[in-house]
Amino acid sequence: MVTVEDIIKGFREGEPNDAEWHEYANSLFQEAIRIGTELNNRYHTPEEIREIMGRLIGKQIDENFRLFPPFYTDFGKNIHIGRNVFINSGCHFQDQGGIEMGDGAFIGHNVVLATINHDLFPENKRKNHYAPIKIGKNVWIGSNATILPNVSIGEWAVVAAGAVVTKDVPPFTVVGGVPAKAIRVLSAREREGGII
């Protein structure tokens, strides 16, 4: 019998040519759509939102987690949320490759986290390639930013609104633009004293 772990392993290693794997993966996609529709189409208390998100990702949610719907994902089961995370409205998480958010992460309006890319070469028929996104502790991602596959964002980094992040972001670094480039790095004094 295929498990959620088998599906995630299949994304990581390349989708297997296995009918049972694909059937179960498709059922999980449909479950994410159903739970997302439940989340997004009527008011829920913060406690209800945490319960619904727990079902969506298949893990317990920290009591300090906050989310302002709507929220969209096409899989859900490969999202890992730390403590005291905030996700603002309109975010789209494509999580088959894995999305990890560290404690205290702030995700702004309409942020896209995309862990899938498609093959460039026609002979490969746009085959999917999956790679994770790792967001460190206390990261702030501004509104309308897009984070692409295989990107890690270091702790206390800031991604400016509208940025497209294609490469890793070091800790304590502010990035912006398309593609995102370093704008500023906090000094040791600023890191310790909270001076910005």
Salt bridges, closest charged atoms under 4 A:
GLU31 OE1 - LYS77 NZ 2.59
GLU38 OE2 - ARG55 NH2 2.74
GLU47 OE2 - ARG50 NH2 3.79
GLU48 OE1 - HIS44 ND1 3.75
GLU51 OE2 - ARG55 NE 2.71
ASP119 OD2 - HIS129 NE2 2.83
GLU190 OE2 - ARG184 NH2 2.35
